[in-house]
Amino acid sequence: MQSTNAATSTSTPPAEQPKELIDLREVLQFIQRYATLIIGSALFAAIVGAGISLIATPKYTATTSILIETRAANIVDVEAVLSGFGSDDKVLQSQIEIIGSNAVAERVIDKHGLWNSPEFLPTPSLINGILKKIMGAEEAETFTAYGRDPSDLSRRVLSGLDVKLRRNTTVVDVMYEARSPSLAAELANGFANAYLMDQLETKYDATRRVNEWLSIRLAELRERVRKSEQAVEIFRNENNLQVADGATFNEKQIATLNQQLVLARAKTAEAQAKVNQIAKVRKQGGSASSFADAAQSAVITQLRAKASEVARREAELVVKYGKKHPEVVSVRSQLADFNRQIREELQRIVNTAQNELAVAKSRELSISSSLEQLRNVTSSENQALVYLRELTREAEANRTLYESFLNRFKETQESEKMDNITSRILTQATPPVARSYPNKKLFVVLSFLLGLVVGVVISLLLELFDYTLKSHEDVEERLGLPLFATVPMIDQHSSSINKEGGTIAGVWNNLKARLGFKSAQYSANSKARAKLRTLPEGIWEYASQNPFSQYAEAVRVLRSRVRFSNVDNSLKTLLITSALPGEGKSTVALNLAHYAAKTGERVLLIDADMRHPVSTAALAGSTEANLATVLTGEFNIKDAVRKEPNSSLYFLPAPRRNDLWETAELLSSMAMQSLIDAASRTFDLVVIDSPPVLPVIDSRVLSRMVQGTIMVSFWDRTDRFAVERATDLLEKANANILGVVLNNFNSNKAKKYSYQSSYGYDYFKYEAYYG
């Protein structure tokens, strides 16, 4: 039968506040945690960078400046023929590409004899050595270097070249980097001079080719112009066509009639629109007063105003004298007369619109008739005129083209006599004194920054794959459970604790556990696990023996949280377990029970971990009367329970045998439930030290028999996913999980996480006060 679970009296958390995108405090704490790694990585990288800069082959860079002149004195318009430079950035970029082209590089190679320069010889290889033995040293050197790929030398020479355009100018800096200062200056100047010569020869070649082509083309165009002009004169004389301002007399008259016809048709359309509007309104039963002309008529406006005034007067008289009064009859007669005048005026407007339509149609018809007659007369003349204009246009086009080519021919003839180079050298390169590579300071700084980045990345990875529990955020936000207490390390056995959590090895083990490999908690060797089964002397009563220690204060906080977890019904039965072995649950259970007994409470500690009875080894040693024999009925509980001297602590040991396999059946029996119920009536507090949850089922069957369960987790070592799995199993067993205790808490290390200021462990900030 399951005991009634006590409700946890945790206060409702406040409404969640929106979190900042970047918490500066958390960033500073992150840097503090991994400062050694980050700074060490940066220093190591800086040392490596400094070493590389010391052993690297030095190189020197020389610079020649070229002005690409875009405002040269153009005596003739040669630029149109030779595609001269403009000030557009694309043109300047094209010139930069020309400077770094293979054609310019080959000029430099030939002029400066770079075929045998040691600077550009390829690195000796195994094949080169073999060829030297077969073909001889000189032949093999030449063959392997450039014989198979003639452009290989050009690529090597161009690899040291760097051409840049100065911002907002047309000045180009030609920079060359080489192992020799003199060679760097020589090749920087060589590339500049080779570029200028290449441009000059290119323009001369282009000018000659253009002149040859233009001379042939001019002869053809000259003959074409002569023939086309002669054809125009012959056709004009044969057809007696006299043209003034490009048109005959009949054409001018037709143009005038066309303009008049357009105006007449517009007038007709306007008159027709008015008549159509009148017809449409009358068809729909509307009044002629809605016409646009009627609305704009001054006469109708005046008549309507008078009629309105008479109508108003009639209404007043009817109210005053009645409908049959003589004065009312007189006024009504006046109103009828005004309405008649309005109708007559509207009819006049309608008649006027119809008359205007008739006149407009008549005028349009007359103009159209005259125009048609004139077109018939000039039809034959127009056909001849069309052909004459075609001949004239062709003759004019031929002459224009001929004159254009003639001008270009004269310009290009003059350009052959001129030096048309548009670029010049502003500054000649000189051998540099200081080397450009490697820049020691830059190397060290960049290496240091790279090391910082690498250190931060490694730190982020360590943080990302660190799944251990360290804070109340880890417990409450990720596990959904309250943090009851943080129990610090005990100096007596701190040396035997595995402190790998948060380190590279610990994170690696946790990562392997997440990927499905063997859990990090089981990676320790069997000797380390054996040490965890036996507690050091006196550690189980450390809290009561050192009442002013941080450890004792943590146990007091835990006891208070358990006592006040349910203010209505006192919690008397408490199960203490953990997700995995070696998390210190037995130490916590022993100290909690011993401390509660020292305060005057009657406490029963039951060691239910029959597989690894750590509490029994600490308190009872070997005994035949134990929990297992009580549950099987071999011994009475009074014979099995032992009382600690000078204390109100009672202890029910577990059997110290490793051959028990039916522990789950014993712990899930009605005898166990009866034992717990009887103990809760006799004692103020019953503490059960149970096995870990994940390896065995024992804790799950016990959790439903007690009023509350405490989950003990090793601070900065326990994988939170293991705890999540354990709490999930306990919840499925209907356990009342009160909260989590973080064991082996390291206050010095915790300062880097800023976890000292909440959930009952502010006391770690005052270590001097507690001694």
Stockholm file with secondary structure:
# STOCKHOLM 1.0

chainA/1-771         MQSTNAATSTSTPPAEQPKELIDLREVLQFIQRYATLIIGSALFAAIVGAGISLIATPKYTATTSILIETRAANIVDVEAVLSGFGSDDKVLQSQIEIIGSNAVAERVIDKHGLWNSPEFLPTPSLINGILKKIMGAEEAETFTAYGRDPSDLSRRVLSGLDVKLRRNTTVVDVMYEARSPSLAAELANGFANAYLMDQLETKYDATRRVNEWLSIRLAELRERVRKSEQAVEIFRNENNLQVADGATFNEKQIATLNQQLVLARAKTAEAQAKVNQIAKVRKQGGSASSFADAAQSAVITQLRAKASEVARREAELVVKYGKKHPEVVSVRSQLADFNRQIREELQRIVNTAQNELAVAKSRELSISSSLEQLRNVTSSENQALVYLRELTREAEANRTLYESFLNRFKETQESEKMDNITSRILTQATPPVARSYPNKKLFVVLSFLLGLVVGVVISLLLELFDYTLKSHEDVEERLGLPLFATVPMIDQHSSSINKEGGTIAGVWNNLKARLGFKSAQYSANSKARAKLRTLPEGIWEYASQNPFSQYAEAVRVLRSRVRFSNVDNSLKTLLITSALPGEGKSTVALNLAHYAAKTGERVLLIDADMRHPVSTAALAGSTEANLATVLTGEFNIKDAVRKEPNSSLYFLPAPRRNDLWETAELLSSMAMQSLIDAASRTFDLVVIDSPPVLPVIDSRVLSRMVQGTIMVSFWDRTDRFAVERATDLLEKANANILGVVLNNFNSNKAKKYSYQSSYGYDYFKYEAYYG
#=GR chainA/1-771 SS CCCCCCCCCCCCCCCCCCCCSSCHHHHHHHHHHTHHHHHHHHHHHHHHHHHHHHHSCCBEEEEEEEEECSSCCCSSCHHHHHTCCCSCHHHHHHHHHHHTSHHHHHHHHHHHTGGGCGGGCCCCCHHHHHHHHHHCHHHHHHIIIIISCTHHHHHHHHTTEEEEECTTSSEEEEEEEESSHHHHHHHHHHHHHHHHHHHHHHHHHHHHHHHHHHHHHHHHHHHHHHHHHHHHHHHHHHHTCCCBTTBCHHHHHHHHHHHHHHHHHHHHHHHHHHHHHHHHHHHTTCCGGGSHHHHHCHHHHHHHHHHHHHHHHHHHHHHHHCTTCHHHHHHHHHHHHHHHHHHHHHHHHHHHHHHHHHHHHHHHHHHHHHHHHHHHHHHHHHHHHHHHHHHHHHHHHHHHHHHHHHHHHHHHHHHTTSCCCCEEEEECCCCCSSCCBSCHHHHHHHHHHHHHHHHHHHHHHHHHTCCBCCSHHIIIIIICCCEEEEEECCTTTGGGSCCCTTSHHHHHHHHHHHTTSSCGGGCSCHHHHHHHTSCCTTGGGHHHHCTTSHHHHHHHHHHHHHHTTCSSSCCCEEEEEESSTTSSHHHHHHHHHHHHHHTTCCEEEEECCSSSCHHHHHHTCSCSSSHHHHHTTSSCHHHHCEECTTSSEEEECCCCCSCCCCHHHHHTSHHHHHHHHHHHHHCSEEEEECCCTTTCSHHHHHHTTSSEEEEEEETTTSBHHHHHHHHHHHHHTTCCEEEEEEEEECHHHHTTTTCSSSTTCGGGGGHHHHC
#=GC SS_cons         CCCCCCCCCCCCCCCCCCCCSSCHHHHHHHHHHTHHHHHHHHHHHHHHHHHHHHHSCCBEEEEEEEEECSSCCCSSCHHHHHTCCCSCHHHHHHHHHHHTSHHHHHHHHHHHTGGGCGGGCCCCCHHHHHHHHHHCHHHHHHIIIIISCTHHHHHHHHTTEEEEECTTSSEEEEEEEESSHHHHHHHHHHHHHHHHHHHHHHHHHHHHHHHHHHHHHHHHHHHHHHHHHHHHHHHHHHHTCCCBTTBCHHHHHHHHHHHHHHHHHHHHHHHHHHHHHHHHHHHTTCCGGGSHHHHHCHHHHHHHHHHHHHHHHHHHHHHHHCTTCHHHHHHHHHHHHHHHHHHHHHHHHHHHHHHHHHHHHHHHHHHHHHHHHHHHHHHHHHHHHHHHHHHHHHHHHHHHHHHHHHHHHHHHHHHTTSCCCCEEEEECCCCCSSCCBSCHHHHHHHHHHHHHHHHHHHHHHHHHTCCBCCSHHIIIIIICCCEEEEEECCTTTGGGSCCCTTSHHHHHHHHHHHTTSSCGGGCSCHHHHHHHTSCCTTGGGHHHHCTTSHHHHHHHHHHHHHHTTCSSSCCCEEEEEESSTTSSHHHHHHHHHHHHHHTTCCEEEEECCSSSCHHHHHHTCSCSSSHHHHHTTSSCHHHHCEECTTSSEEEECCCCCSCCCCHHHHHTSHHHHHHHHHHHHHCSEEEEECCCTTTCSHHHHHHTTSSEEEEEEETTTSBHHHHHHHHHHHHHTTCCEEEEEEEEECHHHHTTTTCSSSTTCGGGGGHHHHC
//
